[in-house]
Amino acid sequence: MVRPVTPASAGFRARGALVAVAALVLLAGCSADGEADAGASASPSSSVSAAPSSRPDPDAPLDANQACAAMYVDGGKTLEERIGTALVGASDGLDGTSADQMHAMAMELGRLEPRVPEEFQGPLEKIRVPFLQLQEALDLADGGQVELDIASTVAGLKEYEKLC
């Protein structure tokens, strides 16, 4: 689903698709949490023997379990939840805060993409689409409408979840 978007608050009306993203985030988060938590809880037992002050390399490649944890477990609010929040926030109207949130999400997904196993990269590319579309429009600063492909994010999140 492609939605036209303008920088004005009256423009960003992709509510139906965003509600679908939010519902997907909630449903996927519920189903994925148990599986990802099991994988995450198995990992620390092997790293307990490592030096307590050592931190994992933020640019190190991730295995499938770590890629799932990056989307569904890590942090106070999961990446999947923050994706939905950013898209819903942008639907309320593009302001400085929502634009910053969308940009930050595009950057975070961009840093994650080369680290995940190859099979996760395609879904991540799909998830990033509306974030990159908005960034391109802001870079051009032409003030016209932006077509955000929210359906791409929904499809990418579904594919990512299936891999987990």
N, C-alpha and C positions, 0 to 999 in steps of 0.2 A: 504494500500500500504506500503510495507516494502522496505526501501532503504538502500543499503550498504553505510557505511560512514567510512572514514579513517581520522585520525587526520591531514593528509596532505591537503593542500588547493586544490589539484586536486581531492581529494576524495569526498567531500561533495557536491554531485550533485543531489539533490532532488528537482530541480527547479520546475518541473511540479506540484508536490504535494504542494510545498511551495507557488506557485502562487495561487493554489486552496485555501490554507489556507488564504493567503492575501486577495483574493477576498471574501472569506467567512467572514473574519474579517470586511472588508469594508461594505459588504451587511448587515451582522447581526448588525453591529454598527449603520447603518442608520435606520434599522427597529426597533431595540431595544431601541435606545436613547429616542424616544418620550415616549414610555411606561415606561421605567425606570425613566425618568425625572419626569413623572407625579407622580409616586410613591415616588420618592425622594423629590419632592417639597411638598408633603402632609405630610411627616414625620417631617420636621423642625418646622411646626406650633405647634406641640405638645411638642417639645423639647425647644422651645423658652423660656418657663417658667422655664426651668432648669437653674441652675447656669451657667453663661457664661464661667467660667473657667473649668467646668467639661468636661472631654473628655471621649468618649465611651471606654469601655474596649476592647482592641484589641483581646482578647481571648473569648469574650462573644459570645454565640450562635446567629446566624442570622436567621431572618424569611425569607420567600420567596422573599419579596420585597427587603430586604437588600442584599440577595444573588445575585439578579439580578443587583442591584446597584454596588455591589463589582466587577462584571464582566464588566458591560457596562457603568457605570457612574463615579464612584469614581476616583479621581486623575486627573492630567492634561492629561495623556494619559491612556486610559482605559486598564484594565488587558487584555482584548481580543486583543487589538492592540499590547500590549507588547509581548504577546504570539507569534503572527505572526511575529513581528520584530525579536524576538529571533531566531525563526526557519529560517527565511530568512537570518539573519546574520550568522548562523551556516552553511548555504548552500554555503556561499561564501568562506568557509574554516575555519577550527577550529583553532583559535588562542586564546591567553589569554583572550582577550575581549569577544569573542563570547562564550568561555567556561564559563567565569564568568557570562555572561548574562543567559546562559542556566541553570547554577547551581542556580542562584538567582531566576529564574522563577520556578524551581522545588521546591525550599524552600517556596516561596510565595504560590504556589498552595497547597503544603503540609500543610501550616498553615491554609489555607482557608478551606480545605476539612472537618475537624471535626467540623467546625463552621456552615456550611450550613445545611439546612434541609436534611433529609435522601435521598429524591428523587434527590437532586443535587449531592450527593456524587459519584454515579456511573459515571455520565458524567465527573466529575472532575478527577476521576481515569483515564478515557480514555484520557483526555486532557494531563495529566502528563506523559503518557507512554514514548514518545521520550525523554523527559527531564531526566527521571529516567534511561532510557537505556544508554544515553550518560554518565550520572554520574557513572553508574556501570562500563562502559568501561574505564572511566578515573581512577576510583579507582583500577581497575585491572592493568592498565598501561601496557597492553601487546602489544600495537602498532598495533593491527590488525584492521580489519574492524568492524564497528558497524552497526547493522541493526536498523535504526530509523523507527518506525512505525508512520509515519506522518498521515496516514489514521485514526488512532485511535484519534488523536487530532481533525481532521476534524469532525469525527463522534461525539466525545464528545462535541464539540462546537455546533453542530446542536442540539443535545439532550438538552443541557443547554439552548439554545435559545428558544426551544419549551416550556420549563418550565416557561420561563419568559413571 
